[in-house]
Each structure stands twice: as C-alpha cells, then as structure tokens.
C-alpha cells in the first residue's frame, strides 16, 4: 500500500482566485461553483488551498475567473 505524502506547513500551496465576469446569463451550475469557491461578485478575490477539488472547480468556471499560484511560508 502506498503512503500518502504531505507537505509541511511552510510549503502549503495556495491559489489567489478573482472573479472577472458577472453571472447574468451563466449556467446555474457555474454560479453554484463560484459560490462554493466563496466568490460573490466581479473583482471579489479569495485565497484557497491548492487541492484537486479546487482545481476542478476552477476548470469548470475558467471563463469567469483568473487565478495565480503561490506558496505561503
């Protein structure tokens, strides 16, 4: 069985996500993904941990957001 590797606290990778488009005319599922990320309005910015789940959400709404990667520490 493979062991799960974890990063130490000083190597935590984060994503700074900013909503760049509004939601009128956008599919309901995509609006729900934005809310799941914590985005509320255009130009609203949040910081989330870089996880596969968050990456999948970003892929789904890539046309509505922009993001940058960073490592805190």
N, CA, C and O atoms as a GROMACS GRO file, in nm:
protein
  292
    1UNK      N    1   0.083  -0.118   0.000
    1UNK     CA    2   0.000   0.000   0.000
    1UNK      C    3   0.088   0.125   0.000
    1UNK      O    4   0.183   0.133   0.078
    2UNK      N    5   0.058   0.218  -0.083
    2UNK     CA    6   0.136   0.340  -0.094
    2UNK      C    7   0.108   0.432   0.023
    2UNK      O    8  -0.004   0.436   0.075
    3UNK      N    9   0.209   0.505   0.064
    3UNK     CA   10   0.190   0.600   0.173
    3UNK      C   11   0.159   0.737   0.116
    3UNK      O   12   0.208   0.775   0.009
    4UNK      N   13   0.078   0.807   0.187
    4UNK     CA   14   0.038   0.940   0.143
    4UNK      C   15   0.142   1.042   0.190
    4UNK      O   16   0.174   1.048   0.309
    5UNK      N   17   0.194   1.120   0.098
    5UNK     CA   18   0.291   1.221   0.136
    5UNK      C   19   0.219   1.352   0.162
    5UNK      O   20   0.125   1.388   0.091
    6UNK      N   21   0.263   1.422   0.263
    6UNK     CA   22   0.204   1.552   0.294
    6UNK      C   23   0.312   1.657   0.294
    6UNK      O   24   0.428   1.629   0.323
    7UNK      N   25   0.274   1.776   0.261
    7UNK     CA   26   0.368   1.888   0.261
    7UNK      C   27   0.370   1.948   0.400
    7UNK      O   28   0.269   1.950   0.470
    8UNK      N   29   0.485   1.995   0.439
    8UNK     CA   30   0.492   2.060   0.569
    8UNK      C   31   0.420   2.194   0.563
    8UNK      O   32   0.391   2.245   0.455
    9UNK      N   33   0.394   2.250   0.679
    9UNK     CA   34   0.317   2.374   0.686
    9UNK      C   35   0.382   2.489   0.610
    9UNK      O   36   0.312   2.576   0.558
   10UNK      N   37   0.517   2.490   0.602
   10UNK     CA   38   0.583   2.601   0.534
   10UNK      C   39   0.580   2.586   0.382
   10UNK      O   40   0.622   2.678   0.311
   11UNK      N   41   0.531   2.475   0.330
   11UNK     CA   42   0.524   2.454   0.186
   11UNK      C   43   0.380   2.450   0.136
   11UNK      O   44   0.356   2.400   0.026
   12UNK      N   45   0.285   2.501   0.212
   12UNK     CA   46   0.146   2.499   0.171
   12UNK      C   47   0.126   2.584   0.047
   12UNK      O   48   0.159   2.703   0.046
   13UNK      N   49   0.071   2.523  -0.057
   13UNK     CA   50   0.047   2.597  -0.182
   13UNK      C   51  -0.094   2.653  -0.178
   13UNK      O   52  -0.188   2.586  -0.135
   14UNK      N   53  -0.108   2.777  -0.223
   14UNK     CA   54  -0.238   2.842  -0.224
   14UNK      C   55  -0.265   2.900  -0.361
   14UNK      O   56  -0.174   2.917  -0.443
   15UNK      N   57  -0.390   2.930  -0.385
   15UNK     CA   58  -0.434   2.993  -0.509
   15UNK      C   59  -0.508   3.121  -0.474
   15UNK      O   60  -0.598   3.120  -0.389
   16UNK      N   61  -0.473   3.230  -0.538
   16UNK     CA   62  -0.545   3.356  -0.522
   16UNK      C   63  -0.640   3.364  -0.642
   16UNK      O   64  -0.596   3.375  -0.757
   17UNK      N   65  -0.771   3.359  -0.614
   17UNK     CA   66  -0.873   3.349  -0.719
   17UNK      C   67  -0.954   3.477  -0.722
   17UNK      O   68  -0.999   3.526  -0.618
   18UNK      N   69  -0.973   3.533  -0.842
   18UNK     CA   70  -1.052   3.655  -0.856
   18UNK      C   71  -1.157   3.635  -0.965
   18UNK      O   72  -1.126   3.587  -1.074
   19UNK      N   73  -1.281   3.672  -0.935
   19UNK     CA   74  -1.389   3.664  -1.033
   19UNK      C   75  -1.377   3.785  -1.126
   19UNK      O   76  -1.372   3.898  -1.079
   20UNK      N   77  -1.372   3.760  -1.256
   20UNK     CA   78  -1.353   3.868  -1.352
   20UNK      C   79  -1.477   3.898  -1.436
   20UNK      O   80  -1.482   4.000  -1.505
   21UNK      N   81  -1.578   3.811  -1.432
   21UNK     CA   82  -1.702   3.833  -1.506
   21UNK      C   83  -1.821   3.816  -1.413
   21UNK      O   84  -1.814   3.743  -1.314
   22UNK      N   85  -1.929   3.883  -1.447
   22UNK     CA   86  -2.053   3.869  -1.371
   22UNK      C   87  -2.125   3.741  -1.407
   22UNK      O   88  -2.085   3.670  -1.500
   23UNK      N   89  -2.233   3.711  -1.334
   23UNK     CA   90  -2.302   3.584  -1.353
   23UNK      C   91  -2.433   3.591  -1.431
   23UNK      O   92  -2.489   3.485  -1.458
   24UNK      N   93  -2.486   3.708  -1.469
   24UNK     CA   94  -2.607   3.703  -1.550
   24UNK      C   95  -2.584   3.628  -1.681
   24UNK      O   96  -2.486   3.653  -1.752
   25UNK      N   97  -2.671   3.536  -1.712
   25UNK     CA   98  -2.658   3.458  -1.834
   25UNK      C   99  -2.569   3.336  -1.820
   25UNK      O  100  -2.547   3.265  -1.918
   26UNK      N  101  -2.518   3.310  -1.701
   26UNK     CA  102  -2.430   3.197  -1.677
   26UNK      C  103  -2.513   3.080  -1.623
   26UNK      O  104  -2.611   3.102  -1.552
   27UNK      N  105  -2.475   2.958  -1.658
   27UNK     CA  106  -2.547   2.839  -1.612
   27UNK      C  107  -2.554   2.835  -1.460
   27UNK      O  108  -2.460   2.876  -1.391
   28UNK      N  109  -2.663   2.784  -1.409
   28UNK     CA  110  -2.684   2.775  -1.264
   28UNK      C  111  -2.573   2.696  -1.196
   28UNK      O  112  -2.528   2.733  -1.088
   29UNK      N  113  -2.529   2.586  -1.258
   29UNK     CA  114  -2.423   2.504  -1.201
   29UNK      C  115  -2.294   2.583  -1.184
   29UNK      O  116  -2.220   2.564  -1.087
   30UNK      N  117  -2.267   2.671  -1.279
   30UNK     CA  118  -2.145   2.752  -1.272
   30UNK      C  119  -2.156   2.858  -1.163
   30UNK      O  120  -2.058   2.888  -1.096
   31UNK      N  121  -2.275   2.914  -1.145
   31UNK     CA  122  -2.296   3.009  -1.035
   31UNK      C  123  -2.275   2.939  -0.901
   31UNK      O  124  -2.218   2.997  -0.809
   32UNK      N  125  -2.321   2.815  -0.890
   32UNK     CA  126  -2.304   2.739  -0.767
   32UNK      C  127  -2.156   2.708  -0.740
   32UNK      O  128  -2.114   2.708  -0.625
   33UNK      N  129  -2.080   2.683  -0.844
   33UNK     CA  130  -1.936   2.660  -0.827
   33UNK      C  131  -1.868   2.787  -0.775
   33UNK      O  132  -1.783   2.780  -0.686
   34UNK      N  133  -1.906   2.903  -0.830
   34UNK     CA  134  -1.849   3.029  -0.781
   34UNK      C  135  -1.880   3.049  -0.634
   34UNK      O  136  -1.793   3.090  -0.557
   35UNK      N  137  -2.003   3.020  -0.594
   35UNK     CA  138  -2.040   3.032  -0.453
   35UNK      C  139  -1.961   2.933  -0.367
   35UNK      O  140  -1.921   2.965  -0.255
   36UNK      N  141  -1.938   2.814  -0.421
   36UNK     CA  142  -1.860   2.714  -0.350
   36UNK      C  143  -1.716   2.758  -0.328
   36UNK      O  144  -1.654   2.724  -0.227
   37UNK      N  145  -1.663   2.833  -0.423
   37UNK     CA  146  -1.529   2.889  -0.408
   37UNK      C  147  -1.527   3.008  -0.313
   37UNK      O  148  -1.421   3.048  -0.266
   38UNK      N  149  -1.644   3.064  -0.286
   38UNK     CA  150  -1.653   3.180  -0.196
   38UNK      C  151  -1.656   3.312  -0.268
   38UNK      O  152  -1.641   3.417  -0.206
   39UNK      N  153  -1.675   3.309  -0.400
   39UNK     CA  154  -1.679   3.433  -0.480
   39UNK      C  155  -1.821   3.485  -0.485
   39UNK      O  156  -1.916   3.408  -0.504
   40UNK      N  157  -1.837   3.615  -0.470
   40UNK     CA  158  -1.971   3.674  -0.461
   40UNK      C  159  -2.005   3.772  -0.572
   40UNK      O  160  -2.122   3.787  -0.608
   41UNK      N  161  -1.903   3.838  -0.628
   41UNK     CA  162  -1.929   3.944  -0.726
   41UNK      C  163  -1.802   3.963  -0.810
   41UNK      O  164  -1.695   3.917  -0.770
   42UNK      N  165  -1.811   4.030  -0.922
   42UNK     CA  166  -1.691   4.058  -1.002
   42UNK      C  167  -1.589   4.136  -0.920
   42UNK      O  168  -1.624   4.222  -0.839
   43UNK      N  169  -1.463   4.104  -0.941
   43UNK     CA  170  -1.347   4.162  -0.872
   43UNK      C  171  -1.334   4.117  -0.727
   43UNK      O  172  -1.246   4.166  -0.656
   44UNK      N  173  -1.419   4.027  -0.681
   44UNK     CA  174  -1.404   3.970  -0.547
   44UNK      C  175  -1.291   3.868  -0.553
   44UNK      O  176  -1.282   3.790  -0.648
   45UNK      N  177  -1.205   3.869  -0.451
   45UNK     CA  178  -1.087   3.784  -0.451
   45UNK      C  179  -1.083   3.700  -0.323
   45UNK      O  180  -1.112   3.750  -0.214
   46UNK      N  181  -1.047   3.572  -0.338
   46UNK     CA  182  -1.034   3.481  -0.224
   46UNK      C  183  -0.904   3.403  -0.237
   46UNK      O  184  -0.847   3.394  -0.346
   47UNK      N  185  -0.858   3.348  -0.127
   47UNK     CA  186  -0.740   3.262  -0.126
   47UNK      C  187  -0.784   3.125  -0.080
   47UNK      O  188  -0.847   3.111   0.025
   48UNK      N  189  -0.752   3.023  -0.157
   48UNK     CA  190  -0.790   2.885  -0.126
   48UNK      C  191  -0.666   2.796  -0.135
   48UNK      O  192  -0.571   2.829  -0.206
   49UNK      N  193  -0.668   2.686  -0.063
   49UNK     CA  194  -0.560   2.588  -0.073
   49UNK      C  195  -0.564   2.523  -0.211
   49UNK      O  196  -0.671   2.505  -0.269
   50UNK      N  197  -0.447   2.488  -0.261
   50UNK     CA  198  -0.436   2.425  -0.392
   50UNK      C  199  -0.463   2.275  -0.377
   50UNK      O  200  -0.372   2.199  -0.344
   51UNK      N  201  -0.588   2.235  -0.400
   51UNK     CA  202  -0.627   2.094  -0.391
   51UNK      C  203  -0.687   2.051  -0.524
   51UNK      O  204  -0.727   2.136  -0.603
   52UNK      N  205  -0.693   1.921  -0.549
   52UNK     CA  206  -0.755   1.874  -0.673
   52UNK      C  207  -0.901   1.919  -0.687
   52UNK      O  208  -0.946   1.946  -0.798
   53UNK      N  209  -0.974   1.926  -0.576
   53UNK     CA  210  -1.114   1.968  -0.581
   53UNK      C  211  -1.125   2.114  -0.627
   53UNK      O  212  -1.209   2.146  -0.710
   54UNK      N  213  -1.042   2.199  -0.573
   54UNK     CA  214  -1.044   2.341  -0.611
   54UNK      C  215  -1.000   2.356  -0.756
   54UNK      O  216  -1.056   2.437  -0.829
   55UNK      N  217  -0.899   2.280  -0.798
   55UNK     CA  218  -0.854   2.286  -0.938
   55UNK      C  219  -0.967   2.245  -1.033
   55UNK      O  220  -0.984   2.305  -1.139
   56UNK      N  221  -1.043   2.144  -0.996
   56UNK     CA  222  -1.155   2.101  -1.079
   56UNK      C  223  -1.262   2.208  -1.089
   56UNK      O  224  -1.320   2.230  -1.196
   57UNK      N  225  -1.289   2.276  -0.978
   57UNK     CA  226  -1.387   2.384  -0.979
   57UNK      C  227  -1.339   2.497  -1.069
   57UNK      O  228  -1.418   2.555  -1.144
   58UNK      N  229  -1.210   2.528  -1.062
   58UNK     CA  230  -1.155   2.635  -1.147
   58UNK      C  231  -1.163   2.598  -1.295
   58UNK      O  232  -1.190   2.684  -1.379
   59UNK      N  233  -1.141   2.473  -1.326
   59UNK     CA  234  -1.151   2.430  -1.466
   59UNK      C  235  -1.292   2.450  -1.520
   59UNK      O  236  -1.311   2.486  -1.636
   60UNK      N  237  -1.390   2.426  -1.434
   60UNK     CA  238  -1.530   2.437  -1.476
   60UNK      C  239  -1.569   2.582  -1.506
   60UNK      O  240  -1.648   2.606  -1.597
   61UNK      N  241  -1.516   2.677  -1.430
   61UNK     CA  242  -1.555   2.817  -1.446
   61UNK      C  243  -1.437   2.904  -1.490
   61UNK      O  244  -1.430   3.022  -1.455
   62UNK      N  245  -1.346   2.847  -1.566
   62UNK     CA  246  -1.224   2.918  -1.608
   62UNK      C  247  -1.255   3.048  -1.684
   62UNK      O  248  -1.175   3.141  -1.680
   63UNK      N  249  -1.367   3.053  -1.752
   63UNK     CA  250  -1.402   3.173  -1.829
   63UNK      C  251  -1.455   3.285  -1.741
   63UNK      O  252  -1.477   3.397  -1.789
   64UNK      N  253  -1.478   3.257  -1.613
   64UNK     CA  254  -1.531   3.358  -1.520
   64UNK      C  255  -1.428   3.407  -1.420
   64UNK      O  256  -1.451   3.508  -1.353
   65UNK      N  257  -1.316   3.337  -1.408
   65UNK     CA  258  -1.218   3.370  -1.303
   65UNK      C  259  -1.078   3.376  -1.361
   65UNK      O  260  -1.052   3.330  -1.472
   66UNK      N  261  -0.987   3.435  -1.281
   66UNK     CA  262  -0.844   3.423  -1.308
   66UNK      C  263  -0.778   3.393  -1.174
   66UNK      O  264  -0.828   3.433  -1.069
   67UNK      N  265  -0.667   3.321  -1.178
   67UNK     CA  266  -0.603   3.284  -1.054
   67UNK      C  267  -0.451   3.281  -1.069
   67UNK      O  268  -0.398   3.265  -1.178
   68UNK      N  269  -0.384   3.298  -0.956
   68UNK     CA  270  -0.239   3.288  -0.952
   68UNK      C  271  -0.201   3.192  -0.840
   68UNK      O  272  -0.268   3.184  -0.738
   69UNK      N  273  -0.092   3.120  -0.862
   69UNK     CA  274  -0.042   3.024  -0.766
   69UNK      C  275   0.063   3.090  -0.677
   69UNK      O  276   0.138   3.177  -0.722
   70UNK      N  277   0.068   3.050  -0.552
   70UNK     CA  278   0.172   3.098  -0.463
   70UNK      C  279   0.195   2.993  -0.355
   70UNK      O  280   0.110   2.906  -0.332
   71UNK      N  281   0.309   3.001  -0.291
   71UNK     CA  282   0.337   2.913  -0.178
   71UNK      C  283   0.360   3.001  -0.057
   71UNK      O  284   0.449   3.087  -0.057
   72UNK      N  285   0.281   2.980   0.045
   72UNK     CA  286   0.296   3.059   0.167
   72UNK      C  287   0.408   3.001   0.250
   72UNK      O  288   0.434   2.880   0.247
   73UNK      N  289   0.473   3.087   0.322
   73UNK     CA  290   0.576   3.036   0.412
   73UNK      C  291   0.698   3.116   0.416
   73UNK      O  292   0.792   3.082   0.489
   0.00000   0.00000   0.00000
